[in-house]
Amino acid sequence: MSLKKLLFLILLLFIFRTISNGQEFGTLRGLVTDSTTSEALAYGNVFVKELRIGASTDSRGYFIIPSIPANKNFVLIVSYVGYRTKEIPIRLSPNKVTQYNIELIPASVQLQTIEKIGEKVIEKNETDISLQRLVVRDLEALPKGVETDLFRSLQYLPGVQSTGDVSARFYVRGGASNQNLVLIDGITLYNPFHALGLFSVVDPDMINNAEFYKGGFSADLGGRLSSVLNINTKDGNKNRLGAKVTLSFLTGKALVEGPIPNGSFIMTGRKSYSNQIIKKFLNERNTPVDFYDFSFKANYSNPDFIEGAKFLVNGFFSGDNITNKDPRIEDFNWSNNLLGFKWFQVGDSPLFYELGFSFSNFNGKVLPKSSNIRSRNNKVEDLGVQMDFTYMFDNRNEIGVGFHIKELRTELFLENSLGLPINLGKSGTNITFYTKYKFLQWDQLGLDAGIRYNLSNLSRNPNAFNMEPRLNLTFRINSIISIKGAWGIYKQELTTITNENEVINIFEPWLIIPDYLLPSKSTHYIGGIKFDFSENFVVDLETYYKKTNDVPIINQDKTFSNQPDFITTDNEAYGAEFFSRISLGAFRFTTSYSFAHSYRELNNKRYYPKYDIRHSLNLILEIDFGNEWSFNSAWIYNSGLPFTQIVGYYDKYYFENFFGNWFENDSRRPYAVLGVQNLGRLPQYHRLDLNLSKKLNFYDYNFTVDFSIINVYNRKNIFYFKRDSGERVNMLPILPTLTVKFEI
């Protein structure tokens, strides 16, 4: 062997050994919790000081950072708003996952750091377009319409519309309300509204965090066309028994939480006790609304039983009753019942997996009594099994795989014109397989590509499509600017019976889409650019186009029994959104603006849906005065909602009793002649809301007092015109409210 060859081999061996030594890496995994309650801290930041790499905690409080050099000493910096930043020494073993459980101590902080809530400031290549992360502090920092409400808080976000003060229903980027999926710990909630839709059934005290997708959601989520709201509830205090009582003008609430062996529990309950405040929402009409909600959750984690396992059992129950004393007026009642079990597992490898069982039930009734309304009864039973696996590679890339099985039955009992019962019932099984791959190894590029495949459908239509591909992309140009985009196809096999002409939709029964129709299909195109000028100044711009086909609606022209009950429309929506947040000392100012167009097409004619709003602007100011005093204000502006104009009246004869003396009395009453559907526009809408909050501490007891004023300058925003008389009905007048919270 020549000397040159020998030297070459020695050089190769040296390079190989150097590379081999350089590949001595380990994976860091951790759980970040509150030191006083052991509650998971979602969306906090962890950072390896010497390597200048990091991650953010997920909704469970976990984080994972791969490819850290092993057998070396580093310092891990863990931060979360409202808590003292913690620095801990770490040292990883080679080719292993090293777990660190980190507890952060609550601290009094100034408001200027609050912008870190829900923001992953380190993972600049994350594919998170159209995603908004929320924690309870985000909700409590907004003016309260009677009391804190999650759904009403969503309406401050760009791209989310509402039809005014009187409803918590929300519409996302031109989609109908029934195209929004609401999940509580992964379980579908079918009727998420109390009191005619005025308030959400979800008590904020039960929420740990929430993830709200306005579109472009990845392959592990499905079943709806527009948005997903995934609510993760609290586990409960693992360190001590505690309780909280809250009183508002509307409800009384209670919360109890505490430790159990190798785990904890939490229970919340809420009950309405006064209708006086609801009259303000309904133009002083007295509506006998009575509602409640109750939730519980227990968790168990014992390393002597199964290392790295966590077991969860949870339930949620709500009910509403509208009982009128007048026998000539119909009554309503509806209820939700949710039960779930989850097994979450982490092991010695960077693998997470979860097995879940769930049951969701909805039951709604219309009780006609002596009125002319026909009886209706809607039942939904949803039984589900869910298996999800996520593995992270050493280069930070991730792969996710899962199976979701859903056995669903919907029933709608009606009475025809002869009083005979009809059941529009249907059942089916949906088996879905999904896989997705997240490419995150390059700091400048993030890619989430996935596919959702329906092995079986609820629909038996042979032309139903099964494939739902998804793609989400982030490209970071520099430390300030990142460009994002998303594309995807989404499918929905459920619908509600909704009357577009009703101002408030009291009863919207759920049905599986009939087999003679295709499932609804929506294609999303989303683009955006984000500017991270600093931790205190963020600007986010997004634009979208959404095409939706085969959306079922009631066939208003049905005259014969052989004609279909449903026909389909096509929808089109597009727009642009602006969001900015500026923090200066104790001040934080948030601006959100939406420009949107939404159309429906029926029989080759286009019209606007009732929630189509061209311009929406929200300006929110938050001030921390110190000494537990805080002030929040919000100014809201919307351009006019569409409505169907009254073009005239004629006298119509009504023969309620043909055999009575109708010929002696004038049975004529004015009947409105309507113009083209939703062609008119109501006047612009705007109002100012204020909130002042003070926290008081007495020994081990904590009090929080919130004083809010809705519509401070008493703007007379129009709600609707009565069709029988043309009379104008306005929305909320000036409304002061007070909420007191007592905690031990």
Buried (B, 14 or more C-beta within 10 A) or exposed (E): EEEEEEEEEEEEEEEEEEEEEEEBBBBBBBBBBBBBBBBBBBBBBBBBEEBEBBBBBBBBBBBBBBBBBBEEEBEBBBBBBBBBBBEEEBEBEEEEBBBBEBBBEEEEBEBBBBBBBBBBBBBBBBBBBBBBBBBBEBBBBBBBBBBBBBBBBBBBBBBBBBBBBBBBBBBBBBBBBBBBBBBBBBBBBBBBBBBBBBBBBBBBBBBBBBBBBBBBBBBBBBBBBBBBBBBBBBBBBBBEEBEBBBBBBBBBBBBBBBBEEBBBBBBBBBEBEEBEBBBBBBBEEEBBBBBBBBBBBBBBBEEEEEEBBBBBBBBBBBBBBBEBEEEEBBBBBBBBBBBBEBBBBBEEEBBBBBBBBBBBBBBBBBBBBEBEBEBBBBBBBBBBBBBBBBBBBBEBBBBBBBBBBBBBBBBBBBBEEEEEEEEBEBEBEBBBBBBBBBBBBBEEBBBBBBBBBBEBBBBEBEEBEEEBEBBBBBBBEEEEEBBBBBBBBBBBBBBBBBEBEEBBBBBBBBBBBBBEBBBBBBBBBBBBBBBBEEEBBBBBBBBBBBBBBBBBBBEEEEEEEEEEBBBBBBBBBBBBBBBBBBBEEBBBBBBBBBBBBBBBBBEEEEBBBBBBBBEBBBBBBBBBEEEBEBBBBBBBBBBBBBBBBBEEBEEEEEEEEEEEEBEEEEBEEBBBEEEEBBEBBBEBBBBBBBBBBBBEEEEEEBBBEBBBBBBBEEBEBBBBBEBEEEEEBBBBBBBEBBBEBBBE
